[in-house]
């Protein structure tokens, strides 16, 4: 006897699952891009503050 679960999956169900997976992937990609942009903007602001003489900002920028 073959798999009992496989015949219950319809073509529409399979297409729906693929669409949902692609949607989740795109949302995750968008959110990660937004977080990366925020990190870059924060780092650039620290660099500007360091350039204008803020010692604390310089420590954060150049700390290793």
N, C-alpha and C positions, 0 to 999 in steps of 0.2 A: 504494500500500500504506500502511496506517495504521501507527500507532505499534506497535512490537513489544513494548514494555515494559508498556504500559497494560493489556492483557488479563491479565497475570500477577498483577496486584494484586487480591486478593480482598477482599470486604467485611469479613471478619474482620481482615485485615491493616490495613486503614484504621482500623477501630475501635480496634485495639490501639495503633496509632501515636498516635491522639488521646488515649487513656488515659495513655500514657507521657508525652506532652507536658504534659498537665495535672498529672500527678504531679511532674514536674520543676519546673514553675512553682510549685506549692504548697510544695515543699521549699525552693526559692530564696526565696520570699516569707517563709517562716518563719525562715530563717537571717538574712535581712536585718533582720527585726524584732528578732531576738535581739541582733544587733550594735548596732542603734540603741538598744535598751534599755541595753546595757552602756555605750555612749557617754554617755547621759543620766545614768546612775548615777555614772559617773566624774566628770562635770562637776559634778553636785550635791555630790559629796564634796569636790571642790576648792573649791566655794563655801563649804561649811561650814568647811573648814580655813582659808580666808581670813577668814571671819567670826571665828574664834577666834584670829586673830593670826599666821598663818603667812604670812610675806612672799613666800616662794617660790610658794605656791599662788596668792596674789593676782596675781603676775606672769604665771602661766600662764592664769588666768581672764581677766584684762583685757588681755592682750597682743594687739596688732593688727598 
